[in-house]
Amino acid sequence: VSSRLLLGVEVNGSAARQGTVLGKSTLQTQFGGKFALRESFTVDFGVLAGWFSGAPRTGLQIGFSKDF
């Protein structure tokens, strides 16, 4: 989006042969990015949504990154 703001999308999943019986099938998507506060310090964020019993329904991730 800009030199200070980067955005991305991720989709991942897995399936079990007997997914409905085992509850192991999952499909999850995440939208996230990072915003540079300084040249080597960023605030990272992500919002996720999942389907099926093996994935969380919704979630929020927030963190910081520091390059040394």
All heavy atoms as TSV, in Angstrom:
chain	resi	resn	atom	element	x	y	z
A	1	VAL	N	N	0.834	-1.181	0.000
A	1	VAL	CA	C	0.000	0.000	0.000
A	1	VAL	C	C	0.878	1.244	0.000
A	1	VAL	O	O	0.614	2.171	-0.743
A	1	VAL	CB	C	-0.959	-0.019	1.214
A	1	VAL	CG1	C	-1.738	1.245	1.300
A	1	VAL	CG2	C	-1.865	-1.218	1.158
A	2	SER	N	N	1.893	1.244	0.849
A	2	SER	CA	C	2.850	2.345	0.884
A	2	SER	C	C	4.171	1.811	1.427
A	2	SER	O	O	4.281	0.636	1.767
A	2	SER	CB	C	2.330	3.491	1.764
A	2	SER	OG	O	2.367	3.133	3.122
A	3	SER	N	N	5.150	2.680	1.541
A	3	SER	CA	C	6.442	2.230	2.066
A	3	SER	C	C	6.360	1.916	3.561
A	3	SER	O	O	7.181	1.171	4.076
A	3	SER	CB	C	7.517	3.283	1.814
A	3	SER	OG	O	7.177	4.496	2.467
A	4	ARG	N	N	5.370	2.454	4.269
A	4	ARG	CA	C	5.225	2.197	5.709
A	4	ARG	C	C	4.180	1.144	6.035
A	4	ARG	O	O	4.173	0.600	7.131
A	4	ARG	CB	C	4.862	3.486	6.428
A	4	ARG	CG	C	5.982	4.508	6.382
A	4	ARG	CD	C	5.638	5.725	7.171
A	4	ARG	NE	N	5.572	5.387	8.591
A	4	ARG	CZ	C	5.144	6.220	9.516
A	4	ARG	NH1	N	4.733	7.414	9.196
A	4	ARG	NH2	N	5.104	5.836	10.766
A	5	LEU	N	N	3.245	0.856	5.109
A	5	LEU	CA	C	2.150	-0.077	5.382
A	5	LEU	C	C	2.150	-1.203	4.355
A	5	LEU	O	O	2.049	-0.951	3.164
A	5	LEU	CB	C	0.805	0.654	5.337
A	5	LEU	CG	C	-0.436	-0.203	5.555
A	5	LEU	CD1	C	-0.439	-0.800	6.956
A	5	LEU	CD2	C	-1.688	0.619	5.309
A	6	LEU	N	N	2.278	-2.432	4.835
A	6	LEU	CA	C	2.217	-3.620	3.990
A	6	LEU	C	C	1.014	-4.459	4.406
A	6	LEU	O	O	0.766	-4.638	5.602
A	6	LEU	CB	C	3.493	-4.446	4.134
A	6	LEU	CG	C	4.795	-3.769	3.749
A	6	LEU	CD1	C	5.972	-4.670	4.074
A	6	LEU	CD2	C	4.795	-3.419	2.286
A	7	LEU	N	N	0.256	-4.977	3.433
A	7	LEU	CA	C	-0.921	-5.796	3.705
A	7	LEU	C	C	-0.808	-7.120	2.974
A	7	LEU	O	O	-0.153	-7.209	1.937
A	7	LEU	CB	C	-2.193	-5.074	3.250
A	7	LEU	CG	C	-2.505	-3.753	3.921
A	7	LEU	CD1	C	-3.733	-3.112	3.286
A	7	LEU	CD2	C	-2.700	-3.927	5.410
A	8	GLY	N	N	-1.489	-8.147	3.492
A	8	GLY	CA	C	-1.458	-9.455	2.849
A	8	GLY	C	C	-2.663	-10.286	3.243
A	8	GLY	O	O	-3.376	-9.974	4.190
A	9	VAL	N	N	-2.879	-11.359	2.488
A	9	VAL	CA	C	-3.970	-12.293	2.735
A	9	VAL	C	C	-3.408	-13.702	2.677
A	9	VAL	O	O	-2.561	-13.999	1.840
A	9	VAL	CB	C	-5.087	-12.137	1.691
A	9	VAL	CG1	C	-6.164	-13.172	1.878
A	9	VAL	CG2	C	-5.676	-10.748	1.736
A	10	GLU	N	N	-3.889	-14.564	3.560
A	10	GLU	CA	C	-3.439	-15.947	3.608
A	10	GLU	C	C	-4.665	-16.856	3.727
A	10	GLU	O	O	-5.598	-16.561	4.471
A	10	GLU	CB	C	-2.542	-16.142	4.820
A	10	GLU	CG	C	-2.122	-17.553	5.075
A	10	GLU	CD	C	-1.296	-17.691	6.338
A	10	GLU	OE1	O	-1.012	-16.701	7.010
A	10	GLU	OE2	O	-0.948	-18.839	6.670
A	11	VAL	N	N	-4.666	-17.945	2.990
A	11	VAL	CA	C	-5.712	-18.961	3.098
A	11	VAL	C	C	-5.013	-20.301	3.275
A	11	VAL	O	O	-4.101	-20.627	2.522
A	11	VAL	CB	C	-6.610	-19.002	1.844
A	11	VAL	CG1	C	-7.631	-20.109	1.937
A	11	VAL	CG2	C	-7.291	-17.661	1.637
A	12	ASN	N	N	-5.407	-21.079	4.296
A	12	ASN	CA	C	-4.821	-22.405	4.490
A	12	ASN	C	C	-5.889	-23.347	5.026
A	12	ASN	O	O	-6.908	-22.920	5.558
A	12	ASN	CB	C	-3.598	-22.354	5.406
A	12	ASN	CG	C	-3.926	-21.888	6.797
A	12	ASN	OD1	O	-4.755	-22.472	7.470
A	12	ASN	ND2	N	-3.273	-20.823	7.239
A	13	GLY	N	N	-5.650	-24.614	4.847
A	13	GLY	CA	C	-6.616	-25.595	5.313
A	13	GLY	C	C	-6.068	-27.000	5.259
A	13	GLY	O	O	-4.977	-27.255	4.751
A	14	SER	N	N	-6.844	-27.912	5.809
A	14	SER	CA	C	-6.503	-29.327	5.763
A	14	SER	C	C	-7.795	-30.125	5.805
A	14	SER	O	O	-8.836	-29.628	6.228
A	14	SER	CB	C	-5.612	-29.718	6.945
A	14	SER	OG	O	-6.330	-29.564	8.151
A	15	ALA	N	N	-7.726	-31.344	5.346
A	15	ALA	CA	C	-8.907	-32.209	5.333
A	15	ALA	C	C	-8.509	-33.590	5.817
A	15	ALA	O	O	-7.449	-34.100	5.487
A	15	ALA	CB	C	-9.488	-32.293	3.930
A	16	ALA	N	N	-9.367	-34.178	6.612
A	16	ALA	CA	C	-9.187	-35.549	7.062
A	16	ALA	C	C	-10.157	-36.432	6.290
A	16	ALA	O	O	-11.235	-36.003	5.909
A	16	ALA	CB	C	-9.449	-35.661	8.557
A	17	ARG	N	N	-9.753	-37.649	6.028
A	17	ARG	CA	C	-10.606	-38.576	5.292
A	17	ARG	C	C	-11.967	-38.714	5.968
A	17	ARG	O	O	-12.992	-38.753	5.330
A	17	ARG	CB	C	-9.929	-39.928	5.171
A	17	ARG	CG	C	-10.755	-40.913	4.365
A	17	ARG	CD	C	-9.963	-42.107	4.041
A	17	ARG	NE	N	-8.952	-41.688	3.060
A	17	ARG	CZ	C	-8.098	-42.502	2.478
A	17	ARG	NH1	N	-8.080	-43.775	2.783
A	17	ARG	NH2	N	-7.233	-42.062	1.615
A	18	GLN	N	N	-11.961	-38.754	7.287
A	18	GLN	CA	C	-13.208	-38.819	8.050
A	18	GLN	C	C	-13.349	-37.538	8.870
A	18	GLN	O	O	-13.508	-37.575	10.077
A	18	GLN	CB	C	-13.220	-40.046	8.960
A	18	GLN	CG	C	-13.188	-41.343	8.206
A	18	GLN	CD	C	-13.088	-42.527	9.151
A	18	GLN	OE1	O	-12.649	-42.401	10.279
A	18	GLN	NE2	N	-13.503	-43.682	8.669
A	19	GLY	N	N	-13.271	-36.402	8.199
A	19	GLY	CA	C	-13.255	-35.108	8.875
A	19	GLY	C	C	-14.472	-34.848	9.729
A	19	GLY	O	O	-14.370	-34.262	10.809
A	20	THR	N	N	-15.638	-35.281	9.293
A	20	THR	CA	C	-16.830	-35.034	10.104
A	20	THR	C	C	-16.839	-35.896	11.361
A	20	THR	O	O	-17.372	-35.500	12.376
A	20	THR	CB	C	-18.107	-35.306	9.283
A	20	THR	OG1	O	-18.069	-36.654	8.799
A	20	THR	CG2	C	-18.214	-34.356	8.116
A	21	VAL	N	N	-16.220	-37.056	11.302
A	21	VAL	CA	C	-16.169	-37.937	12.467
A	21	VAL	C	C	-15.068	-37.499	13.425
A	21	VAL	O	O	-15.263	-37.442	14.633
A	21	VAL	CB	C	-15.943	-39.403	12.031
A	21	VAL	CG1	C	-15.783	-40.304	13.241
A	21	VAL	CG2	C	-17.079	-39.867	11.149
A	22	LEU	N	N	-13.899	-37.172	12.900
A	22	LEU	CA	C	-12.746	-36.848	13.732
A	22	LEU	C	C	-12.690	-35.377	14.130
A	22	LEU	O	O	-11.982	-35.018	15.061
A	22	LEU	CB	C	-11.456	-37.211	13.000
A	22	LEU	CG	C	-11.296	-38.694	12.626
A	22	LEU	CD1	C	-10.036	-38.882	11.804
A	22	LEU	CD2	C	-11.261	-39.544	13.880
A	23	GLY	N	N	-13.396	-34.513	13.420
A	23	GLY	CA	C	-13.345	-33.090	13.719
A	23	GLY	C	C	-12.004	-32.472	13.411
A	23	GLY	O	O	-11.561	-31.566	14.091
A	24	LYS	N	N	-11.308	-32.977	12.394
A	24	LYS	CA	C	-9.965	-32.510	12.094
A	24	LYS	C	C	-9.887	-31.642	10.839
A	24	LYS	O	O	-8.839	-31.119	10.537
A	24	LYS	CB	C	-9.003	-33.698	11.916
A	24	LYS	CG	C	-8.887	-34.567	13.141
A	24	LYS	CD	C	-8.175	-33.847	14.242
A	24	LYS	CE	C	-7.983	-34.782	15.433
A	24	LYS	NZ	N	-7.357	-34.148	16.544
A	25	SER	N	N	-10.951	-31.500	10.084
A	25	SER	CA	C	-10.907	-30.664	8.889
A	25	SER	C	C	-10.919	-29.199	9.298
A	25	SER	O	O	-11.559	-28.811	10.263
A	25	SER	CB	C	-12.104	-30.953	7.987
A	25	SER	OG	O	-12.026	-32.259	7.491
A	26	THR	N	N	-10.200	-28.390	8.547
A	26	THR	CA	C	-10.098	-26.974	8.872
A	26	THR	C	C	-9.927	-26.140	7.606
A	26	THR	O	O	-9.340	-26.597	6.628
A	26	THR	CB	C	-8.932	-26.719	9.835
A	26	THR	OG1	O	-8.846	-25.327	10.109
A	26	THR	CG2	C	-7.621	-27.168	9.281
A	27	LEU	N	N	-10.446	-24.967	7.617
A	27	LEU	CA	C	-10.230	-23.968	6.575
A	27	LEU	C	C	-10.156	-22.633	7.282
A	27	LEU	O	O	-11.015	-22.288	8.086
A	27	LEU	CB	C	-11.358	-23.962	5.547
A	27	LEU	CG	C	-11.223	-22.921	4.438
A	27	LEU	CD1	C	-9.962	-23.161	3.620
A	27	LEU	CD2	C	-12.448	-22.931	3.555
A	28	GLN	N	N	-9.083	-21.895	7.011
A	28	GLN	CA	C	-8.845	-20.660	7.747
A	28	GLN	C	C	-8.299	-19.609	6.797
A	28	GLN	O	O	-7.502	-19.915	5.912
A	28	GLN	CB	C	-7.834	-20.949	8.851
A	28	GLN	CG	C	-7.557	-19.822	9.783
A	28	GLN	CD	C	-6.688	-20.283	10.937
A	28	GLN	OE1	O	-6.963	-21.302	11.561
A	28	GLN	NE2	N	-5.640	-19.545	11.210
A	29	THR	N	N	-8.721	-18.384	6.978
A	29	THR	CA	C	-8.199	-17.270	6.187
A	29	THR	C	C	-7.756	-16.160	7.139
A	29	THR	O	O	-8.318	-16.009	8.229
A	29	THR	CB	C	-9.237	-16.748	5.177
A	29	THR	OG1	O	-8.653	-15.718	4.396
A	29	THR	CG2	C	-10.470	-16.228	5.866
A	30	GLN	N	N	-6.723	-15.430	6.744
A	30	GLN	CA	C	-6.220	-14.356	7.586
A	30	GLN	C	C	-5.885	-13.157	6.714
A	30	GLN	O	O	-5.278	-13.279	5.653
A	30	GLN	CB	C	-4.975	-14.794	8.350
A	30	GLN	CG	C	-4.425	-13.710	9.251
A	30	GLN	CD	C	-3.298	-14.191	10.142
A	30	GLN	OE1	O	-2.880	-15.334	10.086
A	30	GLN	NE2	N	-2.813	-13.318	10.986
A	31	PHE	N	N	-6.294	-11.994	7.161
A	31	PHE	CA	C	-5.933	-10.719	6.557
A	31	PHE	C	C	-5.047	-10.003	7.556
A	31	PHE	O	O	-5.388	-9.933	8.742
A	31	PHE	CB	C	-7.184	-9.880	6.274
A	31	PHE	CG	C	-6.880	-8.460	5.912
A	31	PHE	CD1	C	-6.440	-8.146	4.644
A	31	PHE	CD2	C	-7.012	-7.452	6.848
A	31	PHE	CE1	C	-6.140	-6.835	4.312
A	31	PHE	CE2	C	-6.719	-6.152	6.529
A	31	PHE	CZ	C	-6.290	-5.834	5.250
A	32	GLY	N	N	-3.909	-9.525	7.116
A	32	GLY	CA	C	-3.001	-8.890	8.062
A	32	GLY	C	C	-2.020	-7.962	7.388
A	32	GLY	O	O	-2.040	-7.767	6.175
A	33	GLY	N	N	-1.169	-7.398	8.200
A	33	GLY	CA	C	-0.165	-6.493	7.669
A	33	GLY	C	C	0.753	-5.999	8.758
A	33	GLY	O	O	0.736	-6.489	9.895
A	34	LYS	N	N	1.543	-5.030	8.376
A	34	LYS	CA	C	2.443	-4.406	9.340
A	34	LYS	C	C	2.598	-2.938	8.991
A	34	LYS	O	O	2.559	-2.549	7.818
A	34	LYS	CB	C	3.792	-5.104	9.419
A	34	LYS	CG	C	4.632	-5.070	8.168
A	34	LYS	CD	C	5.906	-5.837	8.421
A	34	LYS	CE	C	6.836	-5.762	7.236
A	34	LYS	NZ	N	8.097	-6.438	7.527
A	35	PHE	N	N	2.739	-2.135	10.022
A	35	PHE	CA	C	2.897	-0.694	9.872
A	35	PHE	C	C	4.210	-0.292	10.525
A	35	PHE	O	O	4.451	-0.600	11.701
A	35	PHE	CB	C	1.728	0.053	10.530
A	35	PHE	CG	C	1.807	1.530	10.366
A	35	PHE	CD1	C	1.491	2.116	9.165
A	35	PHE	CD2	C	2.213	2.327	11.417
A	35	PHE	CE1	C	1.574	3.491	9.005
A	35	PHE	CE2	C	2.296	3.698	11.274
A	35	PHE	CZ	C	1.973	4.282	10.062
A	36	ALA	N	N	5.061	0.368	9.767
A	36	ALA	CA	C	6.383	0.759	10.254
A	36	ALA	C	C	6.280	2.037	11.089
A	36	ALA	O	O	5.858	3.078	10.590
A	36	ALA	CB	C	7.339	0.971	9.097
A	37	LEU	N	N	6.639	1.924	12.369
A	37	LEU	CA	C	6.711	3.099	13.224
A	37	LEU	C	C	8.054	3.799	13.054
A	37	LEU	O	O	8.129	5.018	13.071
A	37	LEU	CB	C	6.510	2.702	14.683
A	37	LEU	CG	C	5.149	2.075	15.010
A	37	LEU	CD1	C	5.115	1.579	16.446
A	37	LEU	CD2	C	4.038	3.072	14.758
A	38	ARG	N	N	9.091	2.990	12.907
A	38	ARG	CA	C	10.443	3.457	12.596
A	38	ARG	C	C	11.006	2.532	11.543
A	38	ARG	O	O	10.389	1.543	11.186
A	38	ARG	CB	C	11.311	3.418	13.854
A	38	ARG	CG	C	10.822	4.362	14.918
A	38	ARG	CD	C	11.872	4.564	15.995
A	38	ARG	NE	N	11.387	5.538	16.945
A	38	ARG	CZ	C	11.179	5.302	18.219
A	38	ARG	NH1	N	11.420	4.091	18.697
A	38	ARG	NH2	N	10.744	6.235	19.013
A	39	GLU	N	N	12.199	2.779	11.077
A	39	GLU	CA	C	12.784	1.968	9.998
A	39	GLU	C	C	12.924	0.498	10.387
A	39	GLU	O	O	12.730	-0.384	9.569
A	39	GLU	CB	C	14.152	2.535	9.614
A	39	GLU	CG	C	14.752	1.835	8.432
A	39	GLU	CD	C	16.050	2.476	7.982
A	39	GLU	OE1	O	16.203	3.693	8.157
A	39	GLU	OE2	O	16.900	1.738	7.460
A	40	SER	N	N	13.219	0.198	11.643
A	40	SER	CA	C	13.422	-1.190	12.047
A	40	SER	C	C	12.434	-1.661	13.123
A	40	SER	O	O	12.681	-2.636	13.813
A	40	SER	CB	C	14.852	-1.374	12.558
A	40	SER	OG	O	15.060	-0.550	13.687
A	41	PHE	N	N	11.297	-0.977	13.264
A	41	PHE	CA	C	10.317	-1.318	14.289
A	41	PHE	C	C	8.912	-1.230	13.696
A	41	PHE	O	O	8.526	-0.173	13.187
A	41	PHE	CB	C	10.461	-0.365	15.484
A	41	PHE	CG	C	9.617	-0.760	16.662
A	41	PHE	CD1	C	9.919	-1.881	17.412
A	41	PHE	CD2	C	8.534	0.006	17.032
A	41	PHE	CE1	C	9.148	-2.239	18.507
A	41	PHE	CE2	C	7.759	-0.345	18.120
A	41	PHE	CZ	C	8.070	-1.467	18.863
A	42	THR	N	N	8.154	-2.345	13.737
A	42	THR	CA	C	6.824	-2.365	13.142
A	42	THR	C	C	5.781	-2.901	14.122
A	42	THR	O	O	6.094	-3.658	15.027
A	42	THR	CB	C	6.769	-3.246	11.872
A	42	THR	OG1	O	7.061	-4.598	12.223
A	42	THR	CG2	C	7.742	-2.771	10.814
A	43	VAL	N	N	4.552	-2.488	13.901
A	43	VAL	CA	C	3.394	-3.053	14.583
A	43	VAL	C	C	2.762	-4.027	13.592
A	43	VAL	O	O	2.487	-3.658	12.443
A	43	VAL	CB	C	2.373	-1.967	14.967
A	43	VAL	CG1	C	1.121	-2.584	15.552
A	43	VAL	CG2	C	2.982	-0.985	15.927
A	44	ASP	N	N	2.554	-5.269	14.011
A	44	ASP	CA	C	2.016	-6.311	13.143
A	44	ASP	C	C	0.601	-6.662	13.605
A	44	ASP	O	O	0.326	-6.692	14.803
A	44	ASP	CB	C	2.898	-7.554	13.197
A	44	ASP	CG	C	4.358	-7.216	12.954
A	44	ASP	OD1	O	4.637	-6.480	12.008
A	44	ASP	OD2	O	5.204	-7.689	13.727
A	45	PHE	N	N	-0.285	-6.953	12.661
A	45	PHE	CA	C	-1.672	-7.243	13.017
A	45	PHE	C	C	-2.260	-8.266	12.062
A	45	PHE	O	O	-1.799	-8.415	10.932
A	45	PHE	CB	C	-2.514	-5.964	12.992
A	45	PHE	CG	C	-2.477	-5.260	11.664
A	45	PHE	CD1	C	-3.405	-5.556	10.682
A	45	PHE	CD2	C	-1.507	-4.319	11.392
A	45	PHE	CE1	C	-3.362	-4.921	9.450
A	45	PHE	CE2	C	-1.457	-3.677	10.157
A	45	PHE	CZ	C	-2.391	-3.979	9.192
A	46	GLY	N	N	-3.256	-8.972	12.539
A	46	GLY	CA	C	-3.948	-9.948	11.707
A	46	GLY	C	C	-5.346	-10.215	12.248
A	46	GLY	O	O	-5.569	-10.209	13.452
A	47	VAL	N	N	-6.281	-10.409	11.343
A	47	VAL	CA	C	-7.649	-10.782	11.686
A	47	VAL	C	C	-7.919	-12.092	10.964
A	47	VAL	O	O	-7.681	-12.198	9.760
A	47	VAL	CB	C	-8.654	-9.703	11.235
A	47	VAL	CG1	C	-10.072	-10.129	11.530
A	47	VAL	CG2	C	-8.333	-8.375	11.891
A	48	LEU	N	N	-8.383	-13.101	11.690
A	48	LEU	CA	C	-8.589	-14.394	11.062
A	48	LEU	C	C	-10.012	-14.889	11.257
A	48	LEU	O	O	-10.702	-14.500	12.187
A	48	LEU	CB	C	-7.587	-15.430	11.572
A	48	LEU	CG	C	-7.578	-15.762	13.043
A	48	LEU	CD1	C	-8.426	-16.987	13.314
A	48	LEU	CD2	C	-6.164	-16.012	13.482
A	49	ALA	N	N	-10.429	-15.731	10.334
A	49	ALA	CA	C	-11.741	-16.381	10.392
A	49	ALA	C	C	-11.553	-17.823	9.959
A	49	ALA	O	O	-10.762	-18.116	9.054
A	49	ALA	CB	C	-12.733	-15.682	9.477
A	50	GLY	N	N	-12.268	-18.731	10.617
A	50	GLY	CA	C	-12.128	-20.147	10.309
A	50	GLY	C	C	-13.464	-20.838	10.161
A	50	GLY	O	O	-14.491	-20.348	10.619
A	51	TRP	N	N	-13.423	-21.973	9.478
A	51	TRP	CA	C	-14.594	-22.801	9.257
A	51	TRP	C	C	-14.264	-24.230	9.671
A	51	TRP	O	O	-13.104	-24.602	9.705
A	51	TRP	CB	C	-14.986	-22.780	7.786
A	51	TRP	CG	C	-15.423	-21.431	7.343
A	51	TRP	CD1	C	-16.702	-20.950	7.332
A	51	TRP	CD2	C	-14.615	-20.368	6.854
A	51	TRP	NE1	N	-16.737	-19.675	6.875
A	51	TRP	CE2	C	-15.463	-19.271	6.565
A	51	TRP	CE3	C	-13.242	-20.208	6.648
A	51	TRP	CZ2	C	-15.002	-18.069	6.075
A	51	TRP	CZ3	C	-12.784	-19.010	6.158
A	51	TRP	CH2	C	-13.659	-17.959	5.871
A	52	PHE	N	N	-15.244	-24.998	9.977
A	52	PHE	CA	C	-15.140	-26.385	10.423
A	52	PHE	C	C	-14.643	-26.431	11.864
A	52	PHE	O	O	-14.164	-25.448	12.418
A	52	PHE	CB	C	-14.283	-27.246	9.493
A	52	PHE	CG	C	-14.707	-27.188	8.065
A	52	PHE	CD1	C	-13.854	-26.721	7.088
A	52	PHE	CD2	C	-15.980	-27.585	7.687
A	52	PHE	CE1	C	-14.246	-26.668	5.764
A	52	PHE	CE2	C	-16.383	-27.527	6.370
A	52	PHE	CZ	C	-15.520	-27.071	5.403
A	53	SER	N	N	-14.712	-27.587	12.471
A	53	SER	CA	C	-14.441	-27.697	13.907
A	53	SER	C	C	-12.960	-27.586	14.273
A	53	SER	O	O	-12.631	-27.317	15.412
A	53	SER	CB	C	-14.996	-29.013	14.434
A	53	SER	OG	O	-14.359	-30.097	13.781
A	54	GLY	N	N	-12.056	-27.788	13.345
A	54	GLY	CA	C	-10.636	-27.748	13.652
A	54	GLY	C	C	-10.017	-26.368	13.608
A	54	GLY	O	O	-8.828	-26.218	13.837
A	55	ALA	N	N	-10.798	-25.327	13.296
A	55	ALA	CA	C	-10.262	-23.969	13.171
A	55	ALA	C	C	-10.992	-23.029	14.118
A	55	ALA	O	O	-12.178	-23.212	14.390
A	55	ALA	CB	C	-10.428	-23.480	11.736
A	56	PRO	N	N	-10.303	-22.003	14.605
A	56	PRO	CA	C	-10.994	-21.004	15.417
A	56	PRO	C	C	-11.976	-20.211	14.550
A	56	PRO	O	O	-11.703	-19.978	13.377
A	56	PRO	CB	C	-9.872	-20.108	15.940
A	56	PRO	CG	C	-8.734	-20.329	15.004
A	56	PRO	CD	C	-8.884	-21.714	14.467
A	57	ARG	N	N	-13.107	-19.823	15.097
A	57	ARG	CA	C	-14.113	-19.077	14.318
A	57	ARG	C	C	-13.621	-17.684	13.955
A	57	ARG	O	O	-13.752	-17.255	12.823
A	57	ARG	CB	C	-15.417	-18.966	15.101
A	57	ARG	CG	C	-16.077	-20.277	15.330
A	57	ARG	CD	C	-16.679	-20.813	14.033
A	57	ARG	NE	N	-17.276	-22.115	14.280
A	57	ARG	CZ	C	-17.055	-23.171	13.538
A	57	ARG	NH1	N	-16.255	-23.106	12.517
A	57	ARG	NH2	N	-17.612	-24.313	13.822
A	58	THR	N	N	-13.085	-16.965	14.927
A	58	THR	CA	C	-12.530	-15.629	14.687
A	58	THR	C	C	-11.324	-15.436	15.585
A	58	THR	O	O	-11.164	-16.128	16.591
A	58	THR	CB	C	-13.553	-14.511	14.992
A	58	THR	OG1	O	-13.960	-14.625	16.351
A	58	THR	CG2	C	-14.749	-14.589	14.076
A	59	GLY	N	N	-10.495	-14.499	15.225
A	59	GLY	CA	C	-9.333	-14.221	16.051
A	59	GLY	C	C	-8.672	-12.913	15.667
A	59	GLY	O	O	-8.905	-12.375	14.583
A	60	LEU	N	N	-7.868	-12.411	16.557
A	60	LEU	CA	C	-7.135	-11.171	16.348
A	60	LEU	C	C	-5.714	-11.386	16.845
A	60	LEU	O	O	-5.506	-11.939	17.932
A	60	LEU	CB	C	-7.794	-10.028	17.124
A	60	LEU	CG	C	-7.124	-8.672	17.056
A	60	LEU	CD1	C	-7.150	-8.127	15.625
A	60	LEU	CD2	C	-7.818	-7.701	17.987
A	61	GLN	N	N	-4.749	-10.968	16.051
A	61	GLN	CA	C	-3.338	-11.072	16.439
A	61	GLN	C	C	-2.716	-9.685	16.352
A	61	GLN	O	O	-2.916	-8.976	15.361
A	61	GLN	CB	C	-2.573	-12.008	15.516
A	61	GLN	CG	C	-3.029	-13.439	15.590
A	61	GLN	CD	C	-2.276	-14.334	14.623
A	61	GLN	OE1	O	-1.925	-13.922	13.534
A	61	GLN	NE2	N	-2.038	-15.556	15.042
A	62	ILE	N	N	-1.985	-9.324	17.376
A	62	ILE	CA	C	-1.282	-8.043	17.404
A	62	ILE	C	C	0.101	-8.293	17.979
A	62	ILE	O	O	0.255	-9.054	18.944
A	62	ILE	CB	C	-2.023	-6.999	18.263
A	62	ILE	CG1	C	-3.407	-6.745	17.692
A	62	ILE	CG2	C	-1.229	-5.704	18.341
A	62	ILE	CD1	C	-4.275	-5.853	18.531
A	63	GLY	N	N	1.095	-7.689	17.371
A	63	GLY	CA	C	2.459	-7.876	17.861
A	63	GLY	C	C	3.383	-6.787	17.354
A	63	GLY	O	O	2.980	-5.881	16.627
A	64	PHE	N	N	4.639	-6.889	17.741
A	64	PHE	CA	C	5.672	-5.943	17.344
A	64	PHE	C	C	6.833	-6.708	16.759
A	64	PHE	O	O	7.115	-7.834	17.180
A	64	PHE	CB	C	6.158	-5.117	18.551
A	64	PHE	CG	C	5.073	-4.298	19.172
A	64	PHE	CD1	C	4.362	-4.769	20.262
A	64	PHE	CD2	C	4.775	-3.039	18.673
A	64	PHE	CE1	C	3.365	-4.011	20.848
A	64	PHE	CE2	C	3.774	-2.281	19.236
A	64	PHE	CZ	C	3.067	-2.764	20.329
A	65	SER	N	N	7.530	-6.097	15.826
A	65	SER	CA	C	8.746	-6.693	15.249
A	65	SER	C	C	9.870	-5.666	15.320
A	65	SER	O	O	9.660	-4.485	15.044
A	65	SER	CB	C	8.536	-7.083	13.778
A	65	SER	OG	O	7.567	-8.087	13.676
A	66	LYS	N	N	11.053	-6.143	15.673
A	66	LYS	CA	C	12.236	-5.294	15.760
A	66	LYS	C	C	13.361	-5.962	14.989
A	66	LYS	O	O	13.702	-7.118	15.241
A	66	LYS	CB	C	12.629	-5.112	17.222
A	66	LYS	CG	C	13.956	-4.454	17.453
A	66	LYS	CD	C	13.914	-2.998	17.154
A	66	LYS	CE	C	15.237	-2.343	17.550
A	66	LYS	NZ	N	15.650	-1.366	16.600
A	67	ASP	N	N	13.927	-5.274	14.015
A	67	ASP	CA	C	15.084	-5.770	13.275
A	67	ASP	C	C	16.351	-5.287	13.973
A	67	ASP	O	O	16.463	-4.121	14.321
A	67	ASP	CB	C	15.084	-5.259	11.834
A	67	ASP	CG	C	13.971	-5.862	11.010
A	67	ASP	OD1	O	13.493	-6.955	11.365
A	67	ASP	OD2	O	13.581	-5.245	10.023
A	68	PHE	N	N	17.290	-6.224	14.175
A	68	PHE	CA	C	18.560	-5.863	14.820
A	68	PHE	C	C	19.658	-5.792	13.814
A	68	PHE	O	O	19.700	-6.388	12.820
A	68	PHE	CB	C	18.908	-6.892	15.904
A	68	PHE	CG	C	17.952	-6.856	17.058
A	68	PHE	CD1	C	16.926	-7.787	17.166
A	68	PHE	CD2	C	18.067	-5.888	18.017
A	68	PHE	CE1	C	16.047	-7.762	18.230
A	68	PHE	CE2	C	17.190	-5.849	19.096
A	68	PHE	CZ	C	16.178	-6.783	19.197
